[in-house]
């Protein structure tokens, strides 16, 4: 799971994104253990629930090159690609090398800086803020647990649909276990430093497909590589019609 793109609720057309339950690109993401981990390229780093449960975050893998599971995602990318919560940019850089027009977005400046240094293009922005090329992206990515952004998978699926061109596809990574959880978490460096609380979600494959079907998405396939689980979704007419528009 990637603790990367904190969210705001969608804005109405022509307006600025409103404050909401999840932090925007503020202190929780810019001056916390996650930003430091990205700068050093290593953990430890965890998501900590209020009850003390810890989820390890794989910083070293995010900062390394692509692996076999990542390659299975890249093979399904078509046309222009938007990586939502791009982190240190391994996928954005790999897509650029393959000739795709690719953009990463992340609310952490350290993530954007690292992506650019790797040869990718990235913006420091939330997915719920206005973005370049809305309704024109051919593929969107929610990898490393980023389906949890904002703690509301249904809202995130609706917003993603609004970013895609007709027939556009979403490749999403799900939790390795069947779970459908919304919770408040903090980033924890394992040495006593905690970030600001923010909403997050964990969604297994069946839960993701259930949320997607309810929002009008069609499932194009699902697969597992090296213990990581993925699904490919196609935005239907209903998904695109109900998705909020954040402007261009």
N, C-alpha and C positions, 0 to 999 in steps of 0.2 A: 504494500500500500504506500502511496506517495502522499505525504502531508504537504500539498503544494498549493492548490489554488483556492484560497478562501473565497467566499462568495457573498454577493448581495442579491436581494430579490430583483427580478427583472424590472426594468424601467419601461414606462409607456413610451410610444414613439415620440421622438423629439425631446425627451426629457433626460435628465441625469439620473443614474441609478440611485435608488433610495437607500438609506440605511436600513438594515434589517437584522434578523437574528444571528446571522453569521458575520464575522468581522470582514471588512474589506481589506485592501492592501495597507494594513496598519501595523502597529507594534507586534501583534501576534505572529507576524510573518517576516518582518524586516529586521528585527533585533532579537530573535529568539534562538533556541538551540538548532533549529532547522537551517537558518541562514549560515550559522557557523559551520554546521556539518557540510553544507555545500561548498563553502570556501575551502575547507580542509580535505574534502572528498572522502570522509570517513565518519562512522558513528563512534560510539553507540548513539542510537536515537530511537525513541519509542513514542507511540500514542498511549496516553494514560487516561483511562476512564476515572470517574469520580470514586468508584468502588476499589480503585487500585489495580485493576486489570491492565496489563501492558501488552501492546502489540509491537513487536520489533519492526523497524523500518530499514529497508535494505539500501542504505545510502551508497555503499561501495558499488553495488550493481548499477544503481542509477548513474553513477559517475564514470562507470566503465564503458566499454563499447557494447554493441548489440550482441545478444546471445541468440540461441536457437529459437526461444520463445518470441523474442522481439522480431526475429526474421520472419516468423509466421504471420506477424502483424503487418510488417512492411510489405509482404507479398500480396496482401489484400488491399493495399492502398491504391486508389485510382485518382488520377488527375491532381488537383490542388488539395492539400491536406492541412487541416488545422489541428494541432496538438494542444488539447485543453489541459492545462497544468503540466507544462512541458518539463519542469524541473531543470536539471543541468543539460538537457537538450540532446541526449544520445539519439533519439528517434528523429528529431528535426534535422540534425546534421546528417544522419544516414539517408534521409529522404532527399536532402539537397544533393548529396553525392550521386543519387540515382536519377537526378534530373527533374524531380517534382518541385512545383512551387509549394513550399511548406512554410508555415508560420507557427511558432510556439507562443503561447500566452501563459504567463505565470505572474502572481502578485508579489513574488519575492525578487527584489533586484539582483540578489546574488545568483539566482537561477537564470535570470535573463542574461546577466553578464557572462556566465559560464557557457550558455548556449551560443552566444555570439562568438565567443572565443573558439568554440568548436567548429565554427563555420556555418552555423544556422542563423535564421532570422527569428527574432522574438520581440514581444512587447510586454511591458510590465502592466498587466491589465487583468481584471476579473472577467470571467466568461459572461457575467450578467451586465457588464458595461457594453456600450456600443463598440463594435469591432469592425475592422476592414472586411469588405467582401461578404457582408451578410447576405444570405440566400444564394451564394454563388460557390461555396466550398463543395467539393465533390466527396471528400472523406473527412470525418472527424474522428479523433482518437481520445479515449478516456482510459488510459493505461495506468498500471501501478496503483490500483484502488481508487482512481479519481472519480469513479461513479459516486463516491461518497461526498463530493464537493457540496458544501452547503447543508448537508444533512437531510436532503430531500431529493431522492433519485427521480421522482416523477417530475418535479419542477426542472431538474437538470436535463432530463430527456426532452421536455418541451422546448427549453431554450436551445438545445442542440439542434432540434428539428428546424428551428427558425434560422439557423446559420447555414443550412445545407441547401444546395441546388436541388431541383426536382430529380428524384432518383438517387439522391445522395445517401451515403452509407456511414454508419457509425461502427467502429470497432471498439469494444469495451472489454476491459478485464474485470472479472468478478472475484469475489472471495473464494478461496479453495474449499470452503465448507458451505453448507446450505444455511444461510442466515439472512435475516431481513431486519436490520437493527438501526435505530437512530439514537445517537447519544451525544453527550458533551464530552469533549476530550481536551487534553493539553499535550503539548510536545514536552518530552522529558529526555534529558541527555544522560540519564543514568547516574549523574553525579550531583543531583540535588537542584539543578536548574530546571524550572518549569516555565512554559510559555503561557500566554493568555488563553482561557477556555474558548472553544469554538465548537459549532455543531458539525457532526460528521455522520456518515452512514456506512454500514457494511452490508453488501448485497451479494448473495450467492447467485449461481446461474439461473436457477428456477425462479427466484424472486425477481431478477432482472428481466427475464422474459415475460413474467407476469406484469410487471410495471410497463414494459414496452408495449405489450399487446393492448393494455388498457389505454395507452396514449396513441394508439393507431400505428405503431411500428410493425413491420413484418420481419420475422427472423430469417436470415439468409444462411445461417450456419453457426455451429459452435464447436469448439475443439479444446484440447488440452495438450500442452507441451511442457515438459520438465516440471510438472506439478502446478503450472499456472493455467488458469481457465479463462477462456475468451468467448465472446459472441459477436457476430456480425449482424447488424440490423439495418433495415431499409426504412426510411421515413415515408410513411404513407400520406395520402392527402389530408386525412384527419389530423395526423400528428403535426403537419405543417400549418394547417389552418388554425389549430388551437394554441400554437406556440406563441409566446409573447415576442414582440418585435422591439429591439433595443435601438433601432436606428442604425445609420451607417456613419 
